[in-house]
């Protein structure tokens, strides 16, 4: 049974209650501030720095497009750059990898099925732009810009299906939670663009 303090008025509802003394994380005691959990929630403002998950939102300048944006402070400084979105992150990382020599000798070959898959994507309202670091970028109202690699179905699962620079890019995307798509067939395009096929 917790110790009870002297009667006080609840700051949320005004009712009189005896606050309990409860142990805190530091090994001391803290005094109950409201008469109930409902009143406690009413008095708390969890926006911005009052939120336990807040990580110092602040102004940044994108390392790729140089536009200002408000974002979180990166955890433990583990990111090599600061970007406003996944498209700038992908393009900026490609530029950095090329500067550092890790993409030297990359060849952007076109697969025979690319034209067909791009036609399907555009028929669904998506916009396709050919560009690095993969075969191109596709834009849809659902997903925004996403980098896409097109491969022949016969290459699926082969040992050297992807180049080292592509594998490095995939790993980077996964580490920061950025999307990328690999298209082999029309079914992959329909799946990624959330298309419904009529029976």
C-alpha positions in Angstrom: 0.0 0.0 0.0 1.6 3.3 -1.1 2.0 6.2 1.4 -0.6 9.0 1.1 0.1 12.7 1.2 -2.0 15.6 2.4 -5.3 16.3 0.5 -4.9 18.4 -2.6 -7.0 19.6 -5.5 -6.6 17.7 -8.8 -5.3 20.2 -11.4 -7.4 18.6 -14.2 -10.9 18.1 -12.6 -10.6 20.0 -9.3 -11.6 17.1 -7.1 -9.9 16.6 -3.7 -7.7 13.6 -3.4 -4.7 12.3 -1.3 -1.7 11.9 -3.6 0.2 8.7 -3.4 4.0 8.6 -2.9 5.5 6.1 -5.4 9.1 5.0 -6.1 10.7 6.6 -9.1 13.5 5.3 -11.5 16.2 7.2 -9.6 15.4 5.3 -6.3 13.6 8.2 -4.7 9.9 8.9 -4.5 7.5 10.9 -6.6 4.2 12.5 -5.6 1.1 11.6 -7.6 0.0 14.8 -9.4 -3.6 14.0 -10.5 -6.4 12.0 -9.1 -6.6 9.4 -11.9 -4.9 8.3 -15.1 -7.6 10.0 -17.1 -6.8 13.3 -15.5 -3.1 12.6 -15.9 -3.5 12.2 -19.7 -5.5 15.5 -19.9 -2.7 17.4 -18.2 0.1 16.0 -20.4 1.2 17.5 -23.7 3.0 14.9 -25.7 3.9 17.1 -28.6 7.4 18.0 -29.6 10.0 17.8 -26.8 7.4 16.6 -24.3 7.2 13.3 -26.1 9.4 10.5 -24.6 10.4 9.5 -28.2 11.4 13.0 -29.2 14.9 13.2 -30.7 15.6 16.9 -31.1 13.7 17.8 -34.3 15.7 20.6 -35.9 16.5 22.4 -39.2 18.7 20.5 -41.6 20.0 21.3 -45.1 19.7 18.3 -47.6 23.2 17.2 -48.7 21.9 16.5 -52.2 19.3 19.2 -53.2 20.4 21.7 -50.5 16.8 22.5 -49.5 16.0 23.2 -45.8 13.8 20.7 -43.9 12.9 19.9 -40.3 14.0 16.4 -39.3 15.2 14.2 -36.5 18.8 14.2 -35.2 20.3 10.9 -36.6 21.0 8.3 -33.9 24.6 8.0 -32.9 25.7 9.9 -36.0 25.6 6.7 -38.0 24.5 8.3 -41.3 27.1 9.6 -43.7 24.7 12.3 -45.0 21.5 14.1 -44.1 18.8 14.0 -46.8 15.2 15.3 -47.0 13.8 12.2 -48.5 14.5 8.7 -50.0 15.0 10.0 -53.5 17.7 12.5 -52.5 19.2 9.9 -50.1 19.5 7.4 -53.0 21.0 10.0 -55.4 23.3 11.5 -52.8 24.6 8.1 -51.7 25.2 7.1 -55.4 27.2 10.4 -55.9 29.2 9.7 -52.7 29.9 6.1 -53.7 31.1 7.2 -57.1 33.3 9.9 -55.5 34.8 7.3 -53.2 35.4 4.9 -56.1 33.1 2.1 -55.0 31.0 2.4 -58.2 34.0 2.6 -60.6 33.3 0.8 -63.9 29.5 0.5 -63.4 27.6 -0.3 -66.5 23.9 0.5 -66.8 22.8 -2.2 -69.3 19.2 -2.3 -70.4 17.3 -5.5 -70.1 15.1 -6.7 -73.0 11.9 -6.7 -70.9 12.3 -3.1 -69.6 10.3 -1.4 -72.3 7.3 -3.7 -71.7 7.4 -3.2 -67.9 7.7 0.6 -68.2 4.7 0.6 -70.6 2.6 -1.2 -68.1 3.7 1.1 -65.3 2.9 4.2 -67.4 -0.5 2.8 -68.3 -1.3 2.6 -64.6 -0.5 6.3 -64.2 3.1 6.0 -63.0 5.9 8.2 -64.3 9.2 6.6 -65.3 12.6 8.3 -65.5 15.7 6.4 -66.6 18.5 7.2 -64.1 21.0 5.9 -61.6 21.7 4.3 -59.2 19.6 1.5 -60.7 17.8 1.3 -64.1 15.4 4.2 -63.3 12.9 5.9 -61.0 9.2 5.4 -60.9 6.7 7.9 -59.4 3.2 7.0 -58.2 0.7 8.9 -56.1 0.8 6.1 -53.5 4.6 5.8 -53.1 6.3 8.9 -54.4 9.7 8.3 -56.1 11.1 4.8 -55.8 14.3 3.5 -57.5 13.7 0.4 -59.7 16.0 -2.3 -61.1 14.6 -4.3 -64.1 15.9 -7.9 -64.6 15.1 -10.7 -67.0 13.1 -13.5 -65.2 15.8 -16.0 -66.3 18.3 -14.1 -64.1 16.3 -14.5 -60.9 18.3 -16.2 -58.2 21.5 -16.5 -60.1 24.8 -16.0 -58.2 25.8 -12.8 -60.1 22.2 -11.5 -60.7 23.2 -8.1 -59.3 26.4 -6.1 -59.4 28.3 -5.3 -56.2 27.3 -1.6 -56.4 23.6 -2.6 -56.7 23.9 -5.0 -53.7 25.6 -2.2 -51.7 22.7 0.2 -52.6 20.1 -2.4 -51.6 21.8 -2.9 -48.2 21.9 0.8 -47.7 18.2 1.2 -48.5 17.3 -1.6 -46.1 19.5 0.0 -43.3 17.6 3.3 -43.5 14.2 2.0 -44.3 14.1 3.3 -47.9 12.1 1.5 -50.6 13.5 0.0 -53.8 11.8 -2.3 -56.3 13.1 -5.1 -58.5 10.9 -5.9 -61.5 11.1 -9.2 -63.4 7.6 -9.5 -64.8 4.3 -7.6 -65.3 3.1 -9.1 -62.0 5.8 -7.3 -60.1 4.8 -4.0 -61.6 1.1 -4.6 -60.7 2.0 -5.6 -57.2 4.3 -2.6 -56.4 1.9 -0.1 -57.9 -1.1 -1.6 -56.0 -2.9 -2.3 -59.2 -6.1 -4.4 -59.3 -6.4 -6.9 -62.1 -10.0 -7.5 -63.3 -11.0 -11.2 -63.6 
